[in-house]
């Protein structure tokens, strides 16, 4: 949320600038051509512990790709 400007709000977490920047490379290299990943808003497709609130890089496994190394 710190990446939002003052008085700026978003209704979609996938539209937060920080998250867009963090995911830009993986989106361009893997996600945009994936048949298994339908949307960047489905965090638990790749973040294996999203249901626990864990979104660290160590728990990312991308369908059709595998572990993502940043």
mmJSON file of the N, C-alpha and C atoms, coordinates in Angstrom:
{"data_MODEL":{"atom_site":{
"group_PDB":["ATOM","ATOM","ATOM","ATOM","ATOM","ATOM","ATOM","ATOM","ATOM","ATOM","ATOM","ATOM","ATOM","ATOM","ATOM","ATOM","ATOM","ATOM","ATOM","ATOM","ATOM","ATOM","ATOM","ATOM","ATOM","ATOM","ATOM","ATOM","ATOM","ATOM","ATOM","ATOM","ATOM","ATOM","ATOM","ATOM","ATOM","ATOM","ATOM","ATOM","ATOM","ATOM","ATOM","ATOM","ATOM","ATOM","ATOM","ATOM","ATOM","ATOM","ATOM","ATOM","ATOM","ATOM","ATOM","ATOM","ATOM","ATOM","ATOM","ATOM","ATOM","ATOM","ATOM","ATOM","ATOM","ATOM","ATOM","ATOM","ATOM","ATOM","ATOM","ATOM","ATOM","ATOM","ATOM","ATOM","ATOM","ATOM","ATOM","ATOM","ATOM","ATOM","ATOM","ATOM","ATOM","ATOM","ATOM","ATOM","ATOM","ATOM","ATOM","ATOM","ATOM","ATOM","ATOM","ATOM","ATOM","ATOM","ATOM","ATOM","ATOM","ATOM","ATOM","ATOM","ATOM","ATOM","ATOM","ATOM","ATOM","ATOM","ATOM","ATOM","ATOM","ATOM","ATOM","ATOM","ATOM","ATOM","ATOM","ATOM","ATOM","ATOM","ATOM","ATOM","ATOM","ATOM","ATOM","ATOM","ATOM","ATOM","ATOM","ATOM","ATOM","ATOM","ATOM","ATOM","ATOM","ATOM","ATOM","ATOM","ATOM","ATOM","ATOM","ATOM","ATOM","ATOM","ATOM","ATOM","ATOM","ATOM","ATOM","ATOM","ATOM","ATOM","ATOM","ATOM","ATOM","ATOM","ATOM","ATOM","ATOM","ATOM","ATOM","ATOM","ATOM","ATOM","ATOM","ATOM","ATOM","ATOM","ATOM","ATOM","ATOM","ATOM","ATOM","ATOM","ATOM","ATOM","ATOM","ATOM","ATOM","ATOM","ATOM","ATOM","ATOM","ATOM","ATOM","ATOM","ATOM","ATOM","ATOM","ATOM","ATOM","ATOM","ATOM","ATOM","ATOM","ATOM","ATOM","ATOM","ATOM","ATOM","ATOM","ATOM","ATOM","ATOM","ATOM","ATOM","ATOM","ATOM"],
"id":[1,2,3,4,5,6,7,8,9,10,11,12,13,14,15,16,17,18,19,20,21,22,23,24,25,26,27,28,29,30,31,32,33,34,35,36,37,38,39,40,41,42,43,44,45,46,47,48,49,50,51,52,53,54,55,56,57,58,59,60,61,62,63,64,65,66,67,68,69,70,71,72,73,74,75,76,77,78,79,80,81,82,83,84,85,86,87,88,89,90,91,92,93,94,95,96,97,98,99,100,101,102,103,104,105,106,107,108,109,110,111,112,113,114,115,116,117,118,119,120,121,122,123,124,125,126,127,128,129,130,131,132,133,134,135,136,137,138,139,140,141,142,143,144,145,146,147,148,149,150,151,152,153,154,155,156,157,158,159,160,161,162,163,164,165,166,167,168,169,170,171,172,173,174,175,176,177,178,179,180,181,182,183,184,185,186,187,188,189,190,191,192,193,194,195,196,197,198,199,200,201,202,203,204,205,206,207,208,209,210],
"type_symbol":["N","C","C","N","C","C","N","C","C","N","C","C","N","C","C","N","C","C","N","C","C","N","C","C","N","C","C","N","C","C","N","C","C","N","C","C","N","C","C","N","C","C","N","C","C","N","C","C","N","C","C","N","C","C","N","C","C","N","C","C","N","C","C","N","C","C","N","C","C","N","C","C","N","C","C","N","C","C","N","C","C","N","C","C","N","C","C","N","C","C","N","C","C","N","C","C","N","C","C","N","C","C","N","C","C","N","C","C","N","C","C","N","C","C","N","C","C","N","C","C","N","C","C","N","C","C","N","C","C","N","C","C","N","C","C","N","C","C","N","C","C","N","C","C","N","C","C","N","C","C","N","C","C","N","C","C","N","C","C","N","C","C","N","C","C","N","C","C","N","C","C","N","C","C","N","C","C","N","C","C","N","C","C","N","C","C","N","C","C","N","C","C","N","C","C","N","C","C","N","C","C","N","C","C","N","C","C","N","C","C"],
"label_atom_id":["N","CA","C","N","CA","C","N","CA","C","N","CA","C","N","CA","C","N","CA","C","N","CA","C","N","CA","C","N","CA","C","N","CA","C","N","CA","C","N","CA","C","N","CA","C","N","CA","C","N","CA","C","N","CA","C","N","CA","C","N","CA","C","N","CA","C","N","CA","C","N","CA","C","N","CA","C","N","CA","C","N","CA","C","N","CA","C","N","CA","C","N","CA","C","N","CA","C","N","CA","C","N","CA","C","N","CA","C","N","CA","C","N","CA","C","N","CA","C","N","CA","C","N","CA","C","N","CA","C","N","CA","C","N","CA","C","N","CA","C","N","CA","C","N","CA","C","N","CA","C","N","CA","C","N","CA","C","N","CA","C","N","CA","C","N","CA","C","N","CA","C","N","CA","C","N","CA","C","N","CA","C","N","CA","C","N","CA","C","N","CA","C","N","CA","C","N","CA","C","N","CA","C","N","CA","C","N","CA","C","N","CA","C","N","CA","C","N","CA","C","N","CA","C","N","CA","C","N","CA","C","N","CA","C","N","CA","C","N","CA","C","N","CA","C"],
"label_alt_id":[null,null,null,null,null,null,null,null,null,null,null,null,null,null,null,null,null,null,null,null,null,null,null,null,null,null,null,null,null,null,null,null,null,null,null,null,null,null,null,null,null,null,null,null,null,null,null,null,null,null,null,null,null,null,null,null,null,null,null,null,null,null,null,null,null,null,null,null,null,null,null,null,null,null,null,null,null,null,null,null,null,null,null,null,null,null,null,null,null,null,null,null,null,null,null,null,null,null,null,null,null,null,null,null,null,null,null,null,null,null,null,null,null,null,null,null,null,null,null,null,null,null,null,null,null,null,null,null,null,null,null,null,null,null,null,null,null,null,null,null,null,null,null,null,null,null,null,null,null,null,null,null,null,null,null,null,null,null,null,null,null,null,null,null,null,null,null,null,null,null,null,null,null,null,null,null,null,null,null,null,null,null,null,null,null,null,null,null,null,null,null,null,null,null,null,null,null,null,null,null,null,null,null,null,null,null,null,null,null,null],
"label_comp_id":["UNK","UNK","UNK","UNK","UNK","UNK","UNK","UNK","UNK","UNK","UNK","UNK","UNK","UNK","UNK","UNK","UNK","UNK","UNK","UNK","UNK","UNK","UNK","UNK","UNK","UNK","UNK","UNK","UNK","UNK","UNK","UNK","UNK","UNK","UNK","UNK","UNK","UNK","UNK","UNK","UNK","UNK","UNK","UNK","UNK","UNK","UNK","UNK","UNK","UNK","UNK","UNK","UNK","UNK","UNK","UNK","UNK","UNK","UNK","UNK","UNK","UNK","UNK","UNK","UNK","UNK","UNK","UNK","UNK","UNK","UNK","UNK","UNK","UNK","UNK","UNK","UNK","UNK","UNK","UNK","UNK","UNK","UNK","UNK","UNK","UNK","UNK","UNK","UNK","UNK","UNK","UNK","UNK","UNK","UNK","UNK","UNK","UNK","UNK","UNK","UNK","UNK","UNK","UNK","UNK","UNK","UNK","UNK","UNK","UNK","UNK","UNK","UNK","UNK","UNK","UNK","UNK","UNK","UNK","UNK","UNK","UNK","UNK","UNK","UNK","UNK","UNK","UNK","UNK","UNK","UNK","UNK","UNK","UNK","UNK","UNK","UNK","UNK","UNK","UNK","UNK","UNK","UNK","UNK","UNK","UNK","UNK","UNK","UNK","UNK","UNK","UNK","UNK","UNK","UNK","UNK","UNK","UNK","UNK","UNK","UNK","UNK","UNK","UNK","UNK","UNK","UNK","UNK","UNK","UNK","UNK","UNK","UNK","UNK","UNK","UNK","UNK","UNK","UNK","UNK","UNK","UNK","UNK","UNK","UNK","UNK","UNK","UNK","UNK","UNK","UNK","UNK","UNK","UNK","UNK","UNK","UNK","UNK","UNK","UNK","UNK","UNK","UNK","UNK","UNK","UNK","UNK","UNK","UNK","UNK"],
"label_asym_id":["A","A","A","A","A","A","A","A","A","A","A","A","A","A","A","A","A","A","A","A","A","A","A","A","A","A","A","A","A","A","A","A","A","A","A","A","A","A","A","A","A","A","A","A","A","A","A","A","A","A","A","A","A","A","A","A","A","A","A","A","A","A","A","A","A","A","A","A","A","A","A","A","A","A","A","A","A","A","A","A","A","A","A","A","A","A","A","A","A","A","A","A","A","A","A","A","A","A","A","A","A","A","A","A","A","A","A","A","A","A","A","A","A","A","A","A","A","A","A","A","A","A","A","A","A","A","A","A","A","A","A","A","A","A","A","A","A","A","A","A","A","A","A","A","A","A","A","A","A","A","A","A","A","A","A","A","A","A","A","A","A","A","A","A","A","A","A","A","A","A","A","A","A","A","A","A","A","A","A","A","A","A","A","A","A","A","A","A","A","A","A","A","A","A","A","A","A","A","A","A","A","A","A","A","A","A","A","A","A","A"],
"label_entity_id":["1","1","1","1","1","1","1","1","1","1","1","1","1","1","1","1","1","1","1","1","1","1","1","1","1","1","1","1","1","1","1","1","1","1","1","1","1","1","1","1","1","1","1","1","1","1","1","1","1","1","1","1","1","1","1","1","1","1","1","1","1","1","1","1","1","1","1","1","1","1","1","1","1","1","1","1","1","1","1","1","1","1","1","1","1","1","1","1","1","1","1","1","1","1","1","1","1","1","1","1","1","1","1","1","1","1","1","1","1","1","1","1","1","1","1","1","1","1","1","1","1","1","1","1","1","1","1","1","1","1","1","1","1","1","1","1","1","1","1","1","1","1","1","1","1","1","1","1","1","1","1","1","1","1","1","1","1","1","1","1","1","1","1","1","1","1","1","1","1","1","1","1","1","1","1","1","1","1","1","1","1","1","1","1","1","1","1","1","1","1","1","1","1","1","1","1","1","1","1","1","1","1","1","1","1","1","1","1","1","1"],
"label_seq_id":[1,1,1,2,2,2,3,3,3,4,4,4,5,5,5,6,6,6,7,7,7,8,8,8,9,9,9,10,10,10,11,11,11,12,12,12,13,13,13,14,14,14,15,15,15,16,16,16,17,17,17,18,18,18,19,19,19,20,20,20,21,21,21,22,22,22,23,23,23,24,24,24,25,25,25,26,26,26,27,27,27,28,28,28,29,29,29,30,30,30,31,31,31,32,32,32,33,33,33,34,34,34,35,35,35,36,36,36,37,37,37,38,38,38,39,39,39,40,40,40,41,41,41,42,42,42,43,43,43,44,44,44,45,45,45,46,46,46,47,47,47,48,48,48,49,49,49,50,50,50,51,51,51,52,52,52,53,53,53,54,54,54,55,55,55,56,56,56,57,57,57,58,58,58,59,59,59,60,60,60,61,61,61,62,62,62,63,63,63,64,64,64,65,65,65,66,66,66,67,67,67,68,68,68,69,69,69,70,70,70],
"pdbx_PDB_ins_code":[null,null,null,null,null,null,null,null,null,null,null,null,null,null,null,null,null,null,null,null,null,null,null,null,null,null,null,null,null,null,null,null,null,null,null,null,null,null,null,null,null,null,null,null,null,null,null,null,null,null,null,null,null,null,null,null,null,null,null,null,null,null,null,null,null,null,null,null,null,null,null,null,null,null,null,null,null,null,null,null,null,null,null,null,null,null,null,null,null,null,null,null,null,null,null,null,null,null,null,null,null,null,null,null,null,null,null,null,null,null,null,null,null,null,null,null,null,null,null,null,null,null,null,null,null,null,null,null,null,null,null,null,null,null,null,null,null,null,null,null,null,null,null,null,null,null,null,null,null,null,null,null,null,null,null,null,null,null,null,null,null,null,null,null,null,null,null,null,null,null,null,null,null,null,null,null,null,null,null,null,null,null,null,null,null,null,null,null,null,null,null,null,null,null,null,null,null,null,null,null,null,null,null,null,null,null,null,null,null,null],
"Cartn_x":[0.823,0.0,0.867,2.104,2.99,3.278,3.084,3.343,2.214,1.091,-0.019,0.257,-0.181,-0.062,-1.082,-0.86,-1.8,-3.171,-4.198,-5.583,-5.832,-4.939,-5.129,-5.625,-6.558,-7.074,-7.262,-7.243,-7.489,-8.397,-9.257,-10.142,-9.579,-8.491,-7.873,-6.426,-6.06,-4.683,-3.741,-4.2,-3.363,-3.075,-3.751,-3.536,-2.624,-2.146,-1.222,0.12,0.64,1.851,3.021,3.243,4.344,4.223,3.032,2.831,2.963,2.511,2.694,4.174,4.939,6.38,7.07,6.691,7.299,7.018,5.876,5.464,5.678,6.173,6.292,7.146,8.307,9.2,8.571,8.027,7.417,6.197,5.449,4.304,4.767,5.742,6.214,6.867,7.586,8.307,7.466,6.488,5.779,4.264,3.703,2.255,1.452,1.874,1.036,0.812,1.672,1.497,1.032,0.714,0.317,-1.132,-1.385,-2.758,-3.359,-2.504,-2.973,-3.241,-2.521,-2.714,-3.682,-4.847,-5.908,-5.852,-5.292,-5.307,-4.223,-3.628,-2.663,-3.349,-4.651,-5.364,-5.594,-5.249,-5.388,-4.054,-3.749,-2.43,-2.046,-3.014,-2.699,-2.365,-2.488,-2.009,-0.495,0.208,1.672,2.205,1.571,2.003,1.389,2.196,1.72,1.176,1.553,1.06,0.204,-0.39,-1.222,-2.364,-2.934,-4.052,-3.618,-2.313,-1.775,-1.288,-1.415,-0.939,0.556,1.161,2.596,2.794,3.483,3.703,5.186,6.047,7.473,7.928,9.087,9.611,9.899,10.173,10.535,9.375,8.165,7.0,6.304,6.99,6.417,6.749,5.702,5.839,4.839,5.349,4.506,4.073,2.761,2.282,2.95,3.301,3.961,5.39,5.892,7.232,8.079,7.519,8.258,8.628,9.679,10.125,10.67,10.308,10.791,11.953,13.087,14.223,14.35,14.295,14.264,15.61],
"Cartn_y":[-1.2,0.0,1.263,1.131,2.291,2.827,2.005,2.466,3.322,3.372,4.208,5.671,6.538,7.969,8.389,9.552,10.07,10.223,9.802,9.837,8.916,7.983,7.017,5.713,5.09,3.818,2.871,1.604,0.607,-0.464,-1.005,-2.054,-3.437,-3.489,-4.769,-4.786,-5.798,-5.919,-6.047,-6.667,-6.845,-5.524,-4.451,-3.14,-2.244,-2.739,-1.958,-1.888,-0.69,-0.449,-1.329,-1.457,-2.279,-3.717,-4.269,-5.653,-5.794,-4.816,-4.843,-4.824,-3.968,-3.895,-5.2,-5.746,-6.987,-8.165,-8.164,-9.284,-9.061,-7.901,-7.575,-8.592,-8.94,-9.86,-11.248,-11.781,-13.113,-13.1,-12.02,-11.92,-11.971,-11.143,-11.066,-12.358,-13.045,-14.248,-15.521,-15.573,-16.831,-16.703,-15.806,-15.783,-15.407,-14.42,-13.944,-15.007,-16.002,-17.081,-18.388,-18.349,-19.562,-19.925,-21.209,-21.693,-22.051,-22.223,-22.624,-21.434,-20.342,-19.168,-18.245,-18.109,-17.335,-15.848,-15.513,-14.118,-13.88,-12.708,-12.34,-12.118,-12.053,-11.847,-13.15,-14.276,-15.571,-15.933,-15.256,-15.353,-16.78,-17.555,-18.909,-19.871,-19.441,-20.261,-20.472,-19.465,-19.523,-19.482,-18.697,-18.563,-19.709,-20.732,-21.978,-21.848,-20.796,-20.604,-19.344,-18.92,-17.711,-17.828,-19.019,-19.203,-18.98,-18.981,-18.707,-17.263,-16.506,-15.13,-15.01,-16.077,-16.079,-15.882,-14.813,-14.482,-14.285,-14.92,-14.739,-15.471,-15.088,-15.643,-17.139,-17.624,-19.033,-19.997,-19.498,-20.378,-20.252,-19.674,-19.483,-20.68,-21.305,-22.359,-22.028,-21.736,-21.285,-22.482,-22.645,-23.741,-23.711,-24.848,-25.015,-24.486,-23.984,-23.399,-23.981,-23.966,-24.422,-23.264,-23.443,-22.398,-21.21,-20.031,-18.798,-18.3,-18.036,-17.469,-16.003,-15.144,-13.692,-13.188],
"Cartn_z":[0.0,0.0,0.0,0.428,0.462,-0.943,-1.959,-3.324,-3.878,-3.184,-3.637,-3.312,-4.168,-3.932,-2.874,-2.276,-1.291,-1.952,-1.277,-1.752,-2.947,-3.203,-4.274,-3.643,-4.292,-3.798,-4.97,-4.673,-5.702,-5.124,-5.945,-5.457,-5.755,-6.502,-6.847,-6.4,-5.64,-5.181,-6.375,-7.453,-8.635,-9.357,-8.967,-9.575,-8.742,-7.606,-6.779,-7.499,-7.659,-8.437,-7.985,-6.692,-6.179,-6.676,-6.604,-7.032,-8.546,-9.283,-10.735,-11.088,-10.43,-10.69,-10.299,-9.161,-8.661,-9.596,-10.254,-11.089,-12.593,-12.981,-14.405,-15.17,-14.651,-15.361,-15.5,-14.421,-14.482,-15.407,-15.402,-16.305,-17.758,-18.097,-19.484,-19.962,-19.082,-19.485,-19.431,-18.535,-18.32,-18.399,-17.622,-17.398,-18.626,-19.369,-20.476,-21.548,-21.626,-22.597,-21.974,-20.695,-19.98,-20.256,-20.393,-20.538,-19.178,-18.169,-16.845,-15.927,-16.1,-15.252,-15.964,-15.415,-16.067,-15.741,-14.573,-14.151,-13.108,-13.135,-12.104,-10.759,-10.74,-9.482,-8.715,-9.315,-8.646,-8.006,-6.921,-6.287,-5.93,-5.477,-5.025,-6.163,-7.415,-8.53,-8.433,-7.979,-7.908,-6.471,-5.631,-4.237,-3.437,-3.196,-2.62,-1.201,-0.481,0.891,1.023,-0.07,-0.052,0.948,1.089,2.03,3.478,3.744,5.075,5.184,4.108,4.092,3.838,3.304,3.02,1.51,1.158,-0.247,-0.555,0.225,-0.013,-1.271,-1.762,-3.012,-2.923,-1.727,-1.551,-1.75,-1.74,-1.865,-3.217,-4.19,-5.524,-6.416,-6.94,-7.947,-9.047,-10.225,-11.323,-12.169,-12.366,-13.208,-14.581,-15.095,-16.396,-16.429,-15.31,-15.285,-14.151,-12.949,-11.772,-10.877,-10.106,-9.183,-9.961,-9.486,-10.094,-9.252,-9.876,-9.156,-9.548,-8.571,-8.809,-9.106],
"occupancy":[1.0,1.0,1.0,1.0,1.0,1.0,1.0,1.0,1.0,1.0,1.0,1.0,1.0,1.0,1.0,1.0,1.0,1.0,1.0,1.0,1.0,1.0,1.0,1.0,1.0,1.0,1.0,1.0,1.0,1.0,1.0,1.0,1.0,1.0,1.0,1.0,1.0,1.0,1.0,1.0,1.0,1.0,1.0,1.0,1.0,1.0,1.0,1.0,1.0,1.0,1.0,1.0,1.0,1.0,1.0,1.0,1.0,1.0,1.0,1.0,1.0,1.0,1.0,1.0,1.0,1.0,1.0,1.0,1.0,1.0,1.0,1.0,1.0,1.0,1.0,1.0,1.0,1.0,1.0,1.0,1.0,1.0,1.0,1.0,1.0,1.0,1.0,1.0,1.0,1.0,1.0,1.0,1.0,1.0,1.0,1.0,1.0,1.0,1.0,1.0,1.0,1.0,1.0,1.0,1.0,1.0,1.0,1.0,1.0,1.0,1.0,1.0,1.0,1.0,1.0,1.0,1.0,1.0,1.0,1.0,1.0,1.0,1.0,1.0,1.0,1.0,1.0,1.0,1.0,1.0,1.0,1.0,1.0,1.0,1.0,1.0,1.0,1.0,1.0,1.0,1.0,1.0,1.0,1.0,1.0,1.0,1.0,1.0,1.0,1.0,1.0,1.0,1.0,1.0,1.0,1.0,1.0,1.0,1.0,1.0,1.0,1.0,1.0,1.0,1.0,1.0,1.0,1.0,1.0,1.0,1.0,1.0,1.0,1.0,1.0,1.0,1.0,1.0,1.0,1.0,1.0,1.0,1.0,1.0,1.0,1.0,1.0,1.0,1.0,1.0,1.0,1.0,1.0,1.0,1.0,1.0,1.0,1.0,1.0,1.0,1.0,1.0,1.0,1.0,1.0,1.0,1.0,1.0,1.0,1.0],
"B_iso_or_equiv":[0.0,0.0,0.0,0.0,0.0,0.0,0.0,0.0,0.0,0.0,0.0,0.0,0.0,0.0,0.0,0.0,0.0,0.0,0.0,0.0,0.0,0.0,0.0,0.0,0.0,0.0,0.0,0.0,0.0,0.0,0.0,0.0,0.0,0.0,0.0,0.0,0.0,0.0,0.0,0.0,0.0,0.0,0.0,0.0,0.0,0.0,0.0,0.0,0.0,0.0,0.0,0.0,0.0,0.0,0.0,0.0,0.0,0.0,0.0,0.0,0.0,0.0,0.0,0.0,0.0,0.0,0.0,0.0,0.0,0.0,0.0,0.0,0.0,0.0,0.0,0.0,0.0,0.0,0.0,0.0,0.0,0.0,0.0,0.0,0.0,0.0,0.0,0.0,0.0,0.0,0.0,0.0,0.0,0.0,0.0,0.0,0.0,0.0,0.0,0.0,0.0,0.0,0.0,0.0,0.0,0.0,0.0,0.0,0.0,0.0,0.0,0.0,0.0,0.0,0.0,0.0,0.0,0.0,0.0,0.0,0.0,0.0,0.0,0.0,0.0,0.0,0.0,0.0,0.0,0.0,0.0,0.0,0.0,0.0,0.0,0.0,0.0,0.0,0.0,0.0,0.0,0.0,0.0,0.0,0.0,0.0,0.0,0.0,0.0,0.0,0.0,0.0,0.0,0.0,0.0,0.0,0.0,0.0,0.0,0.0,0.0,0.0,0.0,0.0,0.0,0.0,0.0,0.0,0.0,0.0,0.0,0.0,0.0,0.0,0.0,0.0,0.0,0.0,0.0,0.0,0.0,0.0,0.0,0.0,0.0,0.0,0.0,0.0,0.0,0.0,0.0,0.0,0.0,0.0,0.0,0.0,0.0,0.0,0.0,0.0,0.0,0.0,0.0,0.0,0.0,0.0,0.0,0.0,0.0,0.0],
"pdbx_formal_charge":[null,null,null,null,null,null,null,null,null,null,null,null,null,null,null,null,null,null,null,null,null,null,null,null,null,null,null,null,null,null,null,null,null,null,null,null,null,null,null,null,null,null,null,null,null,null,null,null,null,null,null,null,null,null,null,null,null,null,null,null,null,null,null,null,null,null,null,null,null,null,null,null,null,null,null,null,null,null,null,null,null,null,null,null,null,null,null,null,null,null,null,null,null,null,null,null,null,null,null,null,null,null,null,null,null,null,null,null,null,null,null,null,null,null,null,null,null,null,null,null,null,null,null,null,null,null,null,null,null,null,null,null,null,null,null,null,null,null,null,null,null,null,null,null,null,null,null,null,null,null,null,null,null,null,null,null,null,null,null,null,null,null,null,null,null,null,null,null,null,null,null,null,null,null,null,null,null,null,null,null,null,null,null,null,null,null,null,null,null,null,null,null,null,null,null,null,null,null,null,null,null,null,null,null,null,null,null,null,null,null],
"auth_seq_id":[1,1,1,2,2,2,3,3,3,4,4,4,5,5,5,6,6,6,7,7,7,8,8,8,9,9,9,10,10,10,11,11,11,12,12,12,13,13,13,14,14,14,15,15,15,16,16,16,17,17,17,18,18,18,19,19,19,20,20,20,21,21,21,22,22,22,23,23,23,24,24,24,25,25,25,26,26,26,27,27,27,28,28,28,29,29,29,30,30,30,31,31,31,32,32,32,33,33,33,34,34,34,35,35,35,36,36,36,37,37,37,38,38,38,39,39,39,40,40,40,41,41,41,42,42,42,43,43,43,44,44,44,45,45,45,46,46,46,47,47,47,48,48,48,49,49,49,50,50,50,51,51,51,52,52,52,53,53,53,54,54,54,55,55,55,56,56,56,57,57,57,58,58,58,59,59,59,60,60,60,61,61,61,62,62,62,63,63,63,64,64,64,65,65,65,66,66,66,67,67,67,68,68,68,69,69,69,70,70,70],
"auth_comp_id":["UNK","UNK","UNK","UNK","UNK","UNK","UNK","UNK","UNK","UNK","UNK","UNK","UNK","UNK","UNK","UNK","UNK","UNK","UNK","UNK","UNK","UNK","UNK","UNK","UNK","UNK","UNK","UNK","UNK","UNK","UNK","UNK","UNK","UNK","UNK","UNK","UNK","UNK","UNK","UNK","UNK","UNK","UNK","UNK","UNK","UNK","UNK","UNK","UNK","UNK","UNK","UNK","UNK","UNK","UNK","UNK","UNK","UNK","UNK","UNK","UNK","UNK","UNK","UNK","UNK","UNK","UNK","UNK","UNK","UNK","UNK","UNK","UNK","UNK","UNK","UNK","UNK","UNK","UNK","UNK","UNK","UNK","UNK","UNK","UNK","UNK","UNK","UNK","UNK","UNK","UNK","UNK","UNK","UNK","UNK","UNK","UNK","UNK","UNK","UNK","UNK","UNK","UNK","UNK","UNK","UNK","UNK","UNK","UNK","UNK","UNK","UNK","UNK","UNK","UNK","UNK","UNK","UNK","UNK","UNK","UNK","UNK","UNK","UNK","UNK","UNK","UNK","UNK","UNK","UNK","UNK","UNK","UNK","UNK","UNK","UNK","UNK","UNK","UNK","UNK","UNK","UNK","UNK","UNK","UNK","UNK","UNK","UNK","UNK","UNK","UNK","UNK","UNK","UNK","UNK","UNK","UNK","UNK","UNK","UNK","UNK","UNK","UNK","UNK","UNK","UNK","UNK","UNK","UNK","UNK","UNK","UNK","UNK","UNK","UNK","UNK","UNK","UNK","UNK","UNK","UNK","UNK","UNK","UNK","UNK","UNK","UNK","UNK","UNK","UNK","UNK","UNK","UNK","UNK","UNK","UNK","UNK","UNK","UNK","UNK","UNK","UNK","UNK","UNK","UNK","UNK","UNK","UNK","UNK","UNK"],
"auth_asym_id":["A","A","A","A","A","A","A","A","A","A","A","A","A","A","A","A","A","A","A","A","A","A","A","A","A","A","A","A","A","A","A","A","A","A","A","A","A","A","A","A","A","A","A","A","A","A","A","A","A","A","A","A","A","A","A","A","A","A","A","A","A","A","A","A","A","A","A","A","A","A","A","A","A","A","A","A","A","A","A","A","A","A","A","A","A","A","A","A","A","A","A","A","A","A","A","A","A","A","A","A","A","A","A","A","A","A","A","A","A","A","A","A","A","A","A","A","A","A","A","A","A","A","A","A","A","A","A","A","A","A","A","A","A","A","A","A","A","A","A","A","A","A","A","A","A","A","A","A","A","A","A","A","A","A","A","A","A","A","A","A","A","A","A","A","A","A","A","A","A","A","A","A","A","A","A","A","A","A","A","A","A","A","A","A","A","A","A","A","A","A","A","A","A","A","A","A","A","A","A","A","A","A","A","A","A","A","A","A","A","A"],
"auth_atom_id":["N","CA","C","N","CA","C","N","CA","C","N","CA","C","N","CA","C","N","CA","C","N","CA","C","N","CA","C","N","CA","C","N","CA","C","N","CA","C","N","CA","C","N","CA","C","N","CA","C","N","CA","C","N","CA","C","N","CA","C","N","CA","C","N","CA","C","N","CA","C","N","CA","C","N","CA","C","N","CA","C","N","CA","C","N","CA","C","N","CA","C","N","CA","C","N","CA","C","N","CA","C","N","CA","C","N","CA","C","N","CA","C","N","CA","C","N","CA","C","N","CA","C","N","CA","C","N","CA","C","N","CA","C","N","CA","C","N","CA","C","N","CA","C","N","CA","C","N","CA","C","N","CA","C","N","CA","C","N","CA","C","N","CA","C","N","CA","C","N","CA","C","N","CA","C","N","CA","C","N","CA","C","N","CA","C","N","CA","C","N","CA","C","N","CA","C","N","CA","C","N","CA","C","N","CA","C","N","CA","C","N","CA","C","N","CA","C","N","CA","C","N","CA","C","N","CA","C","N","CA","C","N","CA","C","N","CA","C","N","CA","C","N","CA","C"],
"pdbx_PDB_model_num":[1,1,1,1,1,1,1,1,1,1,1,1,1,1,1,1,1,1,1,1,1,1,1,1,1,1,1,1,1,1,1,1,1,1,1,1,1,1,1,1,1,1,1,1,1,1,1,1,1,1,1,1,1,1,1,1,1,1,1,1,1,1,1,1,1,1,1,1,1,1,1,1,1,1,1,1,1,1,1,1,1,1,1,1,1,1,1,1,1,1,1,1,1,1,1,1,1,1,1,1,1,1,1,1,1,1,1,1,1,1,1,1,1,1,1,1,1,1,1,1,1,1,1,1,1,1,1,1,1,1,1,1,1,1,1,1,1,1,1,1,1,1,1,1,1,1,1,1,1,1,1,1,1,1,1,1,1,1,1,1,1,1,1,1,1,1,1,1,1,1,1,1,1,1,1,1,1,1,1,1,1,1,1,1,1,1,1,1,1,1,1,1,1,1,1,1,1,1,1,1,1,1,1,1,1,1,1,1,1,1]
}}}
